[in-house]
Amino acid sequence: MEETHILDEVQSSQKVYNETGIALGTFFGGPIATGYLFVANYKNLGKGHLSKKVWGITSVVFILYCTILFIIQEIVTINIPNVVFPIISVAIARQLFKQQQEKDVEAHIQQGGEVYSLWRAGGISFIFSLVMISIFMGGYLWYGSDRILPSTPSEEGWTVSPEEEPSSELTDPSSVVANLETRSYGEAAHVIVYNEVFFTKEKIDSIAEELTRLNFFDARNQKYIYLEKVLFDYEFSITDASANIEDKQTSLKYEQLRIDLEKFLKDGSVRVLLMDEDLEEVLGHFGEKI
């Protein structure tokens, strides 16, 4: 964005967004909301010719924002709380406002111009937050949100392989995806099945290490986990032959497991589903529906 100067003639009949309004919109609405608020200010300050440039920059920034978010969360596998990204975005938006619009907005106010309420900025940010969620959800569905239901254990142990042709009895025809990977851990050969589009091997290994530390992956009872990611949240579908859902201690154990995993992962909520051995029925669910 090019540097601006105090307006010679400010359109005082128009309202503008101040620094607080832009910060609020950016925090909840992301880069798209920031661009929208900057454009609205330019138009009402008599500098509408800068709108196209702002939208162009906003588009590039939004793509970079999504790319960086994906790289940090999935490829680098650094556990960074999601709130960090909006905070950084707000800091950048504030700095841009000070450089590009602060003097014009102050001149506008001094000449009797009004400022939009924070309620309006909050409402706009809410709308753009829904847009961002829709974009992320669309990307998730594009790359495959459906799931293969893995095979059941044989007498000799688990027989899971991403290359296997799934049984028609165990597979939903509308939920076959091509990017499933399987990793096993420990003496009991605990299994985690995941989609490599959303998880790296390093991420899965770190989750397995935490499950071992929590004594969930023990040396006696083999556990089978199908791990999904919905936006930034996690869903663990678990088959555990040793679990008795009618036992209160089992429920307490799995709820505590969910809490511990959420603390470990940090970047999203966790839901745990306890499945029957045929992977057809949910015996118990822990956490809010994702």
Legacy VTK file of the C-alpha trace (Angstrom):
# vtk DataFile Version 3.0
C-alpha trace
ASCII
DATASET POLYDATA
POINTS 290 float
0.000 0.000 0.000
1.328 3.449 -0.879
1.821 6.105 1.753
-1.053 8.569 2.135
-1.231 12.097 3.482
-3.832 14.172 5.283
-6.772 14.863 3.024
-7.304 18.357 1.717
-11.056 17.846 1.707
-12.428 15.131 3.943
-15.875 13.764 3.289
-17.151 14.290 6.840
-20.610 12.990 5.940
-19.201 9.476 5.630
-18.294 7.172 8.513
-14.956 5.385 8.875
-13.437 2.573 10.942
-10.873 3.587 13.533
-7.856 1.564 14.629
-9.810 -0.368 17.261
-12.516 -1.321 14.771
-9.973 -2.578 12.255
-8.142 -4.533 14.971
-11.413 -6.150 16.082
-12.377 -7.025 12.512
-8.940 -8.482 11.808
-8.861 -10.640 14.933
-12.082 -12.462 14.129
-12.343 -12.032 10.362
-8.743 -12.518 9.274
-6.976 -10.847 6.322
-10.153 -10.673 4.204
-11.937 -8.592 6.837
-8.870 -6.358 7.129
-8.919 -5.684 3.398
-12.650 -4.961 3.428
-12.337 -2.436 6.262
-9.362 -0.689 4.633
-11.273 -0.427 1.338
-14.344 0.958 3.121
-12.176 3.625 4.733
-10.502 4.585 1.473
-13.864 4.958 -0.272
-15.332 7.094 2.497
-12.165 9.184 2.716
-12.297 9.994 -0.979
-9.541 7.595 -2.045
-11.577 4.893 -3.694
-8.994 4.592 -6.485
-6.827 2.594 -4.057
-9.471 -0.104 -3.580
-8.310 -2.414 -6.372
-4.744 -2.298 -5.090
-5.899 -3.129 -1.554
-7.980 -6.091 -2.747
-5.044 -7.388 -4.771
-2.747 -7.235 -1.762
-5.451 -8.781 0.434
-5.805 -11.767 -1.911
-2.061 -12.433 -1.870
-1.868 -12.044 1.909
-4.799 -14.406 2.443
-3.177 -17.106 0.300
0.101 -16.680 2.211
-1.814 -16.756 5.507
-3.449 -20.083 4.663
-0.186 -21.526 3.327
1.820 -20.544 6.398
-0.904 -21.877 8.667
-0.848 -25.228 6.876
2.954 -25.469 6.874
3.299 -24.684 10.566
0.447 -26.922 11.671
1.078 -29.932 9.430
4.541 -29.986 7.869
6.699 -28.417 10.564
4.381 -29.936 13.234
4.959 -27.137 15.726
2.242 -26.966 18.354
1.270 -23.293 18.196
-2.080 -22.169 19.671
-4.441 -20.906 16.975
-4.844 -17.566 18.761
-1.252 -16.665 17.860
-2.152 -16.115 14.197
-4.968 -13.600 14.807
-2.734 -11.728 17.274
0.024 -11.416 14.674
-2.547 -10.347 12.069
-3.881 -7.640 14.396
-0.364 -6.311 15.023
0.278 -6.062 11.277
-3.132 -4.470 10.603
-2.526 -1.858 13.311
0.845 -0.967 11.839
-0.601 -0.650 8.332
-3.401 1.532 9.650
-0.924 3.861 11.344
1.128 4.138 8.161
-1.689 4.390 5.624
-4.880 5.749 7.159
-4.392 7.110 10.669
-3.750 10.733 9.619
-6.706 10.786 7.234
-9.031 9.229 9.822
-7.915 11.740 12.470
-8.504 14.600 10.026
-11.914 13.158 9.223
-12.866 13.079 12.916
-11.524 16.604 13.545
-13.748 17.915 10.752
-16.825 16.405 12.369
-16.798 13.023 10.659
-18.202 10.011 12.476
-16.741 6.597 13.267
-18.506 3.272 12.775
-19.388 1.488 16.000
-17.423 -1.529 17.176
-20.648 -3.517 16.889
-20.591 -2.966 13.132
-16.918 -3.954 12.917
-17.668 -7.041 15.015
-20.594 -7.999 12.790
-18.481 -7.676 9.659
-15.703 -9.739 11.241
-18.247 -12.440 12.102
-19.419 -12.602 8.483
-15.855 -12.912 7.208
-15.026 -15.525 9.828
-17.836 -17.624 8.345
-16.331 -17.039 4.900
-12.939 -18.273 6.120
-14.495 -21.335 7.756
-16.345 -22.098 4.513
-13.112 -21.811 2.529
-11.239 -24.114 4.913
-14.133 -26.576 4.943
-14.313 -26.510 1.154
-10.600 -27.281 0.970
-11.039 -30.107 3.444
-13.850 -31.636 1.413
-11.927 -31.135 -1.827
-8.970 -33.151 -0.581
-11.199 -35.847 0.878
-13.083 -35.760 4.130
-14.542 -39.212 3.632
-13.053 -42.165 5.385
-12.272 -45.800 4.797
-13.435 -47.961 7.624
-10.412 -50.131 8.460
-10.475 -53.903 8.649
-11.193 -55.784 11.836
-8.576 -57.793 13.711
-7.966 -61.377 12.743
-6.989 -64.114 15.161
-3.339 -63.384 14.449
-3.607 -59.627 14.936
-4.550 -56.525 13.023
-4.546 -56.747 9.251
-4.621 -53.112 8.224
-2.999 -51.855 5.045
-3.771 -48.797 2.888
-3.182 -50.933 -0.199
-5.851 -53.507 0.721
-9.109 -53.576 -1.183
-11.673 -52.788 1.540
-14.424 -55.275 2.275
-17.872 -54.196 1.123
-19.217 -55.136 4.563
-16.863 -52.763 6.331
-16.622 -49.888 3.891
-19.044 -47.114 3.111
-18.903 -46.810 -0.719
-19.255 -43.027 -0.448
-16.283 -42.704 1.903
-13.270 -44.173 0.141
-10.158 -42.013 0.017
-6.755 -42.766 -1.377
-4.364 -41.244 1.118
-4.638 -43.454 4.196
-1.452 -44.503 5.978
-0.983 -46.991 8.818
1.637 -46.963 11.582
2.031 -49.373 14.506
3.686 -48.877 17.880
4.961 -50.812 20.874
4.964 -54.439 21.932
1.210 -54.674 21.532
1.411 -53.286 17.968
-1.034 -50.468 18.574
-2.290 -49.060 15.269
-2.963 -45.511 14.086
-4.590 -44.995 10.689
-4.549 -41.439 9.331
-4.843 -39.413 6.136
-1.431 -38.216 4.991
-3.024 -35.118 3.461
-3.703 -33.786 6.952
-0.971 -35.390 9.061
2.747 -35.993 8.716
4.447 -39.122 10.036
6.259 -36.947 12.588
2.937 -35.620 13.890
1.481 -39.126 14.212
4.661 -40.370 15.923
4.452 -37.534 18.441
0.817 -38.424 19.194
1.810 -42.088 19.649
4.586 -41.066 22.038
2.084 -39.078 24.087
-0.365 -42.020 24.156
2.490 -44.203 25.393
3.434 -41.659 28.049
-0.217 -41.621 29.180
-0.081 -45.453 29.446
-2.912 -45.743 26.930
-0.576 -47.544 24.555
0.403 -50.267 27.007
2.089 -53.642 26.497
-1.062 -55.729 27.046
-4.188 -54.531 25.265
-3.878 -53.590 21.607
-5.630 -50.350 20.614
-6.734 -49.350 17.142
-7.180 -45.650 16.270
-8.536 -43.945 13.188
-7.527 -40.281 13.413
-9.347 -37.542 11.512
-8.895 -33.796 11.367
-11.800 -31.414 10.790
-10.403 -27.935 10.222
-8.168 -27.595 13.301
-9.933 -30.152 15.483
-9.191 -33.835 16.033
-11.410 -36.917 16.173
-10.031 -40.193 17.546
-12.142 -43.274 16.695
-10.807 -46.023 18.969
-11.388 -49.752 19.199
-10.332 -51.145 22.567
-11.276 -54.738 23.344
-10.500 -54.208 27.036
-12.984 -51.321 27.395
-16.354 -51.802 29.045
-18.460 -48.721 28.400
-20.927 -49.728 31.128
-18.127 -49.393 33.656
-17.930 -45.862 35.060
-14.152 -46.130 35.303
-13.962 -46.661 31.535
-15.906 -43.478 30.902
-13.702 -41.540 33.301
-10.599 -43.004 31.667
-11.618 -41.960 28.170
-12.754 -38.501 29.208
-9.393 -37.976 30.909
-7.669 -39.265 27.760
-9.547 -36.672 25.712
-8.535 -33.893 28.104
-4.888 -34.968 28.093
-4.774 -35.158 24.287
-6.331 -31.714 23.967
-3.704 -30.290 26.306
-0.968 -31.986 24.305
-2.183 -30.980 20.841
-3.064 -27.413 21.922
-4.108 -26.284 18.429
-7.638 -27.704 18.387
-10.350 -29.453 20.350
-10.411 -33.250 20.660
-13.305 -35.662 20.389
-12.940 -39.364 21.232
-15.266 -42.068 19.903
-15.121 -45.527 21.459
-16.135 -47.995 18.742
-17.203 -51.627 18.781
-14.794 -54.199 17.325
-16.655 -54.222 13.992
-16.288 -50.432 13.724
-19.997 -50.102 13.044
-21.351 -48.747 16.320
-20.260 -45.896 18.562
-20.245 -47.232 22.121
-19.317 -43.955 23.741
-18.381 -40.426 22.717
-16.375 -37.885 24.681
-16.139 -34.192 23.818
-18.244 -31.872 21.707
-19.232 -32.936 18.198
-16.795 -31.511 15.636
LINES 1 291
290 0 1 2 3 4 5 6 7 8 9 10 11 12 13 14 15 16 17 18 19 20 21 22 23 24 25 26 27 28 29 30 31 32 33 34 35 36 37 38 39 40 41 42 43 44 45 46 47 48 49 50 51 52 53 54 55 56 57 58 59 60 61 62 63 64 65 66 67 68 69 70 71 72 73 74 75 76 77 78 79 80 81 82 83 84 85 86 87 88 89 90 91 92 93 94 95 96 97 98 99 100 101 102 103 104 105 106 107 108 109 110 111 112 113 114 115 116 117 118 119 120 121 122 123 124 125 126 127 128 129 130 131 132 133 134 135 136 137 138 139 140 141 142 143 144 145 146 147 148 149 150 151 152 153 154 155 156 157 158 159 160 161 162 163 164 165 166 167 168 169 170 171 172 173 174 175 176 177 178 179 180 181 182 183 184 185 186 187 188 189 190 191 192 193 194 195 196 197 198 199 200 201 202 203 204 205 206 207 208 209 210 211 212 213 214 215 216 217 218 219 220 221 222 223 224 225 226 227 228 229 230 231 232 233 234 235 236 237 238 239 240 241 242 243 244 245 246 247 248 249 250 251 252 253 254 255 256 257 258 259 260 261 262 263 264 265 266 267 268 269 270 271 272 273 274 275 276 277 278 279 280 281 282 283 284 285 286 287 288 289
